[in-house]
Amino acid sequence: MALPHPDPDFVPAVCGVLTVSDTRTVDTDKSGQLIKTRLREAGHRLEVYRLVKDEPDQIAGLVQRLTSSVDVIICNGGTGIAPRDTTYDAIATLLEKEIPGFGEIFRQLSYAEIGARAIASRATAGVY
């Protein structure tokens, strides 16, 4: 059961969405498109949307550059355990504080939807 957020005042965020993939295009990026739609529906402003290859230096560099223009960056893709899944590796080195509960709840919700494959997700969140 979802509970209301304890802070009653909504503060819209300026957001960036990064899809990490060696194969996705704007037309085939269902996750990125859904994230963009949900952010806008929630009243946030989408400032940046980018596709980036699964290369740790490219991912980290883009995150570092975007922090001057956005409040929040949501990355999707590349969080599994395959050799080319490097999003977690690139992001984890940048985080000043990790929010472990995010990955836990993400995997729990994903498990309810997709089953045991959710266990392989290295989803994380934190402050940079």
N, CA, C and O of each residue as an XYZ file, in Angstrom:
512
protein
N       0.843     -1.171      0.000
C       0.000      0.000      0.000
C       0.893      1.240      0.000
O       1.774      1.379      0.848
N       0.661      2.117     -0.937
C       1.433      3.347     -1.041
C       0.941      4.346      0.001
O      -0.262      4.514      0.201
N       1.869      4.991      0.646
C       1.549      6.022      1.623
C       1.908      7.379      1.050
O       2.827      7.474      0.237
N       1.209      8.431      1.450
C       1.580      9.762      0.949
C       2.959     10.159      1.464
O       3.392      9.733      2.535
N       3.625     10.976      0.682
C       4.933     11.474      1.086
C       4.758     12.352      2.321
O       3.789     13.106      2.403
N       5.680     12.269      3.286
C       5.519     13.043      4.523
C       5.641     14.557      4.346
O       5.156     15.315      5.186
N       6.287     15.008      3.259
C       6.377     16.442      2.995
C       5.189     16.853      2.137
O       5.077     16.407      0.995
N       4.309     17.683      2.654
C       3.083     18.003      1.916
C       3.297     18.918      0.711
O       2.458     18.940     -0.190
N       4.379     19.659      0.672
C       4.600     20.605     -0.423
C       5.373     19.950     -1.560
O       6.498     19.486     -1.373
N       4.765     19.918     -2.731
C       5.413     19.356     -3.915
C       6.432     20.352     -4.457
O       6.128     21.533     -4.625
N       7.624     19.875     -4.724
C       8.671     20.694     -5.322
C       9.094     19.996     -6.616
O       9.728     18.942     -6.574
N       8.747     20.582     -7.761
C       9.133     19.933     -9.021
C      10.645     19.935     -9.194
O      11.332     20.876     -8.795
N      11.148     18.863     -9.796
C      12.580     18.729    -10.037
C      12.866     18.888    -11.525
O      12.039     18.552    -12.373
N      14.042     19.402    -11.821
C      14.546     19.449    -13.198
C      15.299     18.139    -13.397
O      16.257     17.853    -12.679
N      14.865     17.342    -14.375
C      15.338     15.968    -14.495
C      16.071     15.686    -15.799
O      15.836     16.316    -16.830
N      16.958     14.722    -15.705
C      17.615     14.160    -16.870
C      17.386     12.662    -16.882
O      17.386     12.027    -15.827
N      17.191     12.092    -18.050
C      17.007     10.654    -18.211
C      18.094     10.143    -19.144
O      18.252     10.636    -20.261
N      18.840      9.150    -18.674
C      19.887      8.530    -19.471
C      19.542      7.063    -19.671
O      19.354      6.327    -18.702
N      19.460      6.643    -20.907
C      19.283      5.231    -21.208
C      20.634      4.686    -21.626
O      21.230      5.155    -22.596
N      21.112      3.699    -20.895
C      22.406      3.090    -21.180
C      22.158      1.809    -21.961
O      21.551      0.865    -21.456
N      22.636      1.790    -23.200
C      22.422      0.623    -24.052
C      23.325      0.696    -25.272
O      23.590      1.770    -25.814
N      23.783     -0.460    -25.684
C      24.554     -0.555    -26.923
C      23.640     -0.736    -28.134
O      24.085     -0.605    -29.274
N      22.371     -1.036    -27.888
C      21.480     -1.399    -28.991
C      20.215     -0.547    -29.105
O      19.625     -0.490    -30.184
N      19.787      0.104    -28.051
C      18.529      0.852    -28.096
C      18.668      2.123    -28.927
O      19.740      2.719    -29.032
N      17.539      2.511    -29.511
C      17.425      3.787    -30.206
C      16.292      4.556    -29.537
O      15.590      4.011    -28.686
N      16.112      5.798    -29.909
C      15.010      6.581    -29.350
C      13.690      5.856    -29.597
O      12.816      5.851    -28.730
N      13.541      5.250    -30.759
C      12.291      4.557    -31.105
C      12.082      3.262    -30.324
O      10.938      2.874    -30.088
N      13.161      2.581    -29.916
C      13.022      1.297    -29.213
C      13.244      1.409    -27.712
O      13.204      0.401    -27.006
N      13.474      2.601    -27.224
C      13.762      2.814    -25.801
C      12.461      2.945    -24.990
O      12.081      4.044    -24.586
N      11.792      1.817    -24.763
C      10.520      1.836    -24.037
C      10.694      2.320    -22.597
O       9.869      3.088    -22.102
N      11.748      1.885    -21.927
C      11.969      2.290    -20.531
C      12.195      3.793    -20.421
O      11.588      4.459    -19.583
N      13.063      4.317    -21.264
C      13.343      5.750    -21.235
C      12.101      6.576    -21.528
O      11.855      7.597    -20.887
N      11.317      6.123    -22.506
C      10.089      6.849    -22.853
C       9.094      6.821    -21.698
O       8.439      7.825    -21.418
N       8.976      5.670    -21.024
C       8.068      5.562    -19.880
C       8.518      6.468    -18.735
O       7.694      7.139    -18.114
N       9.811      6.489    -18.457
C      10.339      7.346    -17.394
C      10.047      8.810    -17.704
O       9.603      9.556    -16.831
N      10.292      9.218    -18.933
C      10.011     10.602    -19.334
C       8.536     10.943    -19.140
O       8.202     12.001    -18.607
N       7.674     10.058    -19.568
C       6.228     10.285    -19.440
C       5.823     10.397    -17.980
O       5.087     11.310    -17.606
N       6.297      9.480    -17.158
C       5.917      9.489    -15.734
C       6.450     10.728    -15.009
O       5.767     11.276    -14.144
N       7.638     11.164    -15.347
C       8.179     12.380    -14.730
C       7.298     13.581    -15.066
O       6.950     14.369    -14.186
N       6.944     13.715    -16.332
C       6.091     14.834    -16.750
C       4.717     14.756    -16.095
O       4.188     15.769    -15.638
N       4.138     13.559    -16.048
C       2.826     13.385    -15.408
C       2.861     13.762    -13.933
O       1.866     14.234    -13.382
N       3.999     13.555    -13.301
C       4.137     13.876    -11.876
C       4.422     15.357    -11.644
O       4.472     15.806    -10.499
N       4.610     16.122    -12.729
C       4.821     17.557    -12.596
C       6.267     17.999    -12.613
O       6.561     19.159    -12.324
N       7.183     17.090    -12.948
C       8.601     17.446    -13.027
C       8.926     17.925    -14.436
O       8.167     17.686    -15.375
N      10.055     18.599    -14.572
C      10.480     19.112    -15.872
C      11.615     18.251    -16.423
O      12.623     18.030    -15.751
N      11.441     17.774    -17.640
C      12.483     16.997    -18.287
C      13.378     17.954    -19.064
O      12.940     18.588    -20.024
N      14.606     18.050    -18.651
C      15.567     18.953    -19.277
C      16.442     18.228    -20.299
O      16.811     18.798    -21.326
N      16.773     16.956    -20.007
C      17.729     16.219    -20.837
C      17.272     14.770    -20.982
O      16.846     14.135    -20.018
N      17.371     14.273    -22.194
C      17.176     12.841    -22.470
C      18.297     12.424    -23.408
O      18.485     13.027    -24.465
N      19.039     11.394    -23.024
C      20.165     10.938    -23.835
C      20.242      9.413    -23.840
O      19.876      8.746    -22.872
N      20.723      8.891    -24.949
C      21.128      7.498    -25.052
C      22.646      7.485    -24.963
O      23.310      8.307    -25.595
N      23.198      6.567    -24.191
C      24.650      6.486    -24.050
C      25.052      5.014    -24.115
O      24.352      4.150    -23.587
N      26.172      4.739    -24.759
C      26.671      3.369    -24.856
C      27.085      2.859    -23.483
O      27.364      3.643    -22.575
N      27.123      1.554    -23.342
C      27.489      0.915    -22.076
C      29.005      0.965    -21.876
O      29.679     -0.064    -21.835
N      29.513      2.174    -21.755
C      30.938      2.430    -21.527
C      31.052      3.260    -20.249
O      30.557      4.386    -20.209
N      31.690      2.732    -19.208
C      31.731      3.433    -17.919
C      32.213      4.879    -17.995
O      31.646      5.750    -17.335
N      33.242      5.147    -18.784
C      33.751      6.518    -18.890
C      32.723      7.457    -19.513
O      32.584      8.604    -19.089
N      32.001      6.963    -20.528
C      30.975      7.786    -21.162
C      29.811      8.047    -20.206
O      29.293      9.162    -20.142
N      29.403      7.022    -19.469
C      28.294      7.164    -18.519
C      28.668      8.160    -17.429
O      27.931      9.112    -17.174
N      29.804      7.946    -16.791
C      30.239      8.821    -15.697
C      30.452     10.245    -16.190
O      30.057     11.198    -15.518
N      31.070     10.399    -17.349
C      31.304     11.738    -17.894
C      30.021     12.490    -18.159
O      29.921     13.681    -17.866
N      29.035     11.799    -18.713
C      27.756     12.442    -18.986
C      27.055     12.832    -17.686
O      26.507     13.929    -17.587
N      27.068     11.961    -16.705
C      26.469     12.298    -15.406
C      27.155     13.527    -14.818
O      26.480     14.436    -14.337
N      28.463     13.566    -14.850
C      29.198     14.707    -14.302
C      28.849     15.997    -15.027
O      28.691     17.039    -14.391
N      28.727     15.941    -16.350
C      28.380     17.148    -17.109
C      26.953     17.611    -16.835
O      26.693     18.813    -16.783
N      26.037     16.681    -16.662
C      24.628     17.049    -16.492
C      24.301     17.641    -15.124
O      23.286     18.322    -14.973
N      25.134     17.393    -14.144
C      24.809     17.871    -12.799
C      24.740     19.386    -12.704
O      24.178     19.912    -11.744
N      25.290     20.093    -13.665
C      25.203     21.551    -13.630
C      23.859     22.060    -14.151
O      23.522     23.227    -13.946
N      23.077     21.189    -14.830
C      21.824     21.653    -15.415
C      20.577     20.930    -14.911
O      19.465     21.322    -15.264
N      20.734     19.886    -14.095
C      19.571     19.153    -13.593
C      19.700     18.886    -12.095
O      20.794     18.914    -11.530
N      18.552     18.625    -11.468
C      18.515     18.266    -10.047
C      18.614     16.760     -9.850
O      19.195     16.288     -8.873
N      18.042     16.014    -10.787
C      17.927     14.560    -10.679
C      18.314     13.928    -12.009
O      17.925     14.410    -13.073
N      19.083     12.847    -11.940
C      19.407     12.076    -13.131
C      18.929     10.651    -12.896
O      19.299     10.010    -11.913
N      18.102     10.166    -13.813
C      17.627      8.789    -13.741
C      18.268      8.025    -14.886
O      18.072      8.345    -16.059
N      19.038      7.010    -14.522
C      19.686      6.159    -15.516
C      18.932      4.837    -15.578
O      18.524      4.299    -14.548
N      18.751      4.329    -16.760
C      18.145      3.009    -16.907
C      18.950      2.222    -17.915
O      19.523      2.772    -18.855
N      18.979      0.908    -17.691
C      19.752      0.020    -18.544
C      21.138     -0.225    -17.992
O      21.684      0.606    -17.266
N      21.697     -1.348    -18.333
C      23.070     -1.668    -17.951
C      23.276     -1.944    -16.479
O      24.379     -1.745    -15.971
N      22.237     -2.404    -15.768
C      22.376     -2.647    -14.326
C      22.436     -4.120    -13.967
O      22.441     -4.474    -12.789
N      22.481     -4.982    -14.978
C      22.529     -6.413    -14.724
C      23.947     -6.886    -14.446
O      24.806     -6.112    -14.025
N      24.177     -8.175    -14.691
C      25.481     -8.763    -14.372
C      26.259     -9.210    -15.612
O      27.331     -9.804    -15.495
N      25.721     -8.925    -16.791
C      26.444     -9.265    -18.023
C      27.703     -8.403    -18.125
O      27.755     -7.315    -17.552
N      28.708     -8.875    -18.843
C      29.948     -8.110    -18.961
C      29.761     -6.677    -19.455
O      30.504     -5.790    -19.034
N      28.799     -6.425    -20.327
C      28.576     -5.073    -20.858
C      27.680     -4.227    -19.962
O      27.462     -3.054    -20.267
N      27.157     -4.767    -18.879
C      26.320     -4.000    -17.951
C      27.222     -3.233    -16.991
O      27.683     -3.780    -15.988
N      27.472     -1.949    -17.307
C      28.453     -1.177    -16.537
C      27.880      0.070    -15.870
O      28.626      0.867    -15.302
N      26.567      0.243    -15.935
C      25.972      1.448    -15.343
C      26.281      1.540    -13.857
O      26.737      2.580    -13.381
N      26.039      0.465    -13.123
C      26.297      0.484    -11.683
C      27.755      0.831    -11.404
O      28.043      1.657    -10.538
N      28.661      0.213    -12.123
C      30.089      0.443    -11.897
C      30.462      1.907    -12.123
O      31.261      2.469    -11.374
N      29.885      2.522    -13.153
C      30.181      3.921    -13.463
C      29.575      4.870    -12.433
O      30.209      5.852    -12.048
N      28.365      4.585    -11.989
C      27.646      5.475    -11.066
C      28.135      5.313     -9.632
O      28.297      6.305     -8.922
N      28.371      4.086     -9.198
C      28.745      3.835     -7.799
C      30.000      4.599     -7.394
O      30.125      5.025     -6.246
N      30.921      4.772     -8.322
C      32.163      5.482     -7.989
C      31.929      6.978     -7.783
O      32.746      7.653     -7.157
N      30.812      7.501     -8.311
C      30.515      8.931     -8.185
C      29.739      9.278     -6.918
O      29.794     10.416     -6.451
N      29.024      8.318     -6.365
C      28.103      8.614     -5.265
C      28.828      8.994     -3.983
O      29.748      8.306     -3.542
N      28.397     10.095     -3.397
C      28.895     10.502     -2.088
C      28.174      9.749     -0.986
O      28.771      9.384      0.026
N      26.873      9.519     -1.195
C      26.057      8.746     -0.258
C      25.139      7.854     -1.073
O      24.447      8.316     -1.981
N      25.141      6.570     -0.740
C      24.255      5.632     -1.403
C      22.960      5.501     -0.597
O      22.961      5.647      0.625
N      21.868      5.224     -1.293
C      20.571      5.002     -0.651
C      20.223      3.535     -0.882
O      19.551      3.217     -1.863
N      20.665      2.629      0.003
C      20.483      1.200     -0.238
C      19.016      0.771     -0.344
O      18.702     -0.184     -1.054
N      18.138      1.456      0.342
C      16.726      1.095      0.294
C      16.130      1.182     -1.092
O      15.182      0.460     -1.401
N      16.671      2.064     -1.948
C      16.152      2.189     -3.310
C      16.319      0.879     -4.068
O      15.365      0.371     -4.657
N      17.522      0.340     -4.053
C      17.767     -0.917     -4.761
C      16.930     -2.055     -4.201
O      16.442     -2.905     -4.946
N      16.768     -2.066     -2.887
C      15.975     -3.120     -2.255
C      14.524     -3.068     -2.712
O      13.965     -4.092     -3.104
N      13.906     -1.892     -2.669
C      12.508     -1.780     -3.064
C      12.353     -1.968     -4.571
O      11.353     -2.523     -5.026
N      13.332     -1.511     -5.342
C      13.289     -1.713     -6.797
C      13.258     -3.197     -7.126
O      12.450     -3.639     -7.943
N      14.140     -3.969     -6.490
C      14.181     -5.404     -6.749
C      12.908     -6.092     -6.262
O      12.424     -7.024     -6.904
N      12.366     -5.643     -5.135
C      11.123     -6.232     -4.623
C       9.973     -6.006     -5.612
O       9.246     -6.940     -5.949
N       9.817     -4.778     -6.065
C       8.762     -4.471     -7.025
C       8.980     -5.192     -8.351
O       8.029     -5.683     -8.959
N      10.229     -5.256     -8.795
C      10.543     -5.952    -10.039
C      10.272     -7.443     -9.917
O       9.791     -8.068    -10.862
N      10.576     -8.010     -8.768
C      10.338     -9.438     -8.553
C       8.857     -9.758     -8.695
O       8.493    -10.783     -9.271
N       8.006     -8.886     -8.173
C       6.560     -9.101     -8.286
C       6.113     -9.073     -9.742
O       5.116     -9.699    -10.102
N       6.850     -8.346    -10.576
C       6.463     -8.207    -11.984
C       7.149     -9.223    -12.894
O       6.508     -9.796    -13.775
N       8.458     -9.451    -12.686
C       9.204    -10.291    -13.635
C       9.813    -11.547    -13.017
O      10.429    -12.345    -13.723
N       9.648    -11.729    -11.725
C      10.157    -12.942    -11.091
C      11.640    -12.883    -10.771
O      12.211    -11.814    -10.559
N      12.243    -14.053    -10.742
C      13.619    -14.204    -10.257
C      14.663    -13.391    -11.029
O      15.736    -13.111    -10.496
N      14.366    -13.010    -12.268
C      15.336    -12.187    -13.023
C      15.661    -10.887    -12.291
O      16.732    -10.316    -12.496
N      14.754    -10.416    -11.445
C      14.965     -9.169    -10.720
C      16.167     -9.233     -9.777
O      16.770     -8.206     -9.466
N      16.507    -10.416     -9.334
C      17.616    -10.578     -8.391
C      18.939    -10.113     -9.000
O      19.828     -9.665     -8.275
N      19.075    -10.215    -10.312
C      20.319     -9.831    -10.976
C      20.481     -8.325    -11.142
O      21.529     -7.873    -11.603
N      19.476     -7.541    -10.782
C      19.574     -6.085    -10.932
C      20.504     -5.491     -9.878
O      20.435     -5.838     -8.699
N      21.361     -4.602    -10.322
C      22.222     -3.872     -9.379
C      21.749     -2.427     -9.265
O      22.556     -1.504     -9.160
N      20.431     -2.243     -9.286
C      19.848     -0.901     -9.174
C      20.328     -0.227     -7.897
O      20.435     -0.862     -6.848
N      20.616      1.065     -7.997
C      21.071      1.833     -6.846
C      20.624      3.275     -7.005
O      20.194      3.691     -8.081
N      20.730      4.013     -5.946
C      20.460      5.448     -5.969
C      21.360      6.102     -4.939
O      21.847      5.445     -4.019
N      21.576      7.381     -5.095
C      22.414      8.080     -4.142
C      22.554      9.548     -4.475
O      21.914     10.077     -5.384
N      23.410     10.180     -3.709
C      23.663     11.616     -3.835
C      25.026     11.800     -4.483
O      26.013     11.176     -4.094
N      25.053     12.682     -5.493
C      26.315     13.012     -6.154
C      26.452     14.509     -6.166
O      27.443     15.035     -6.675
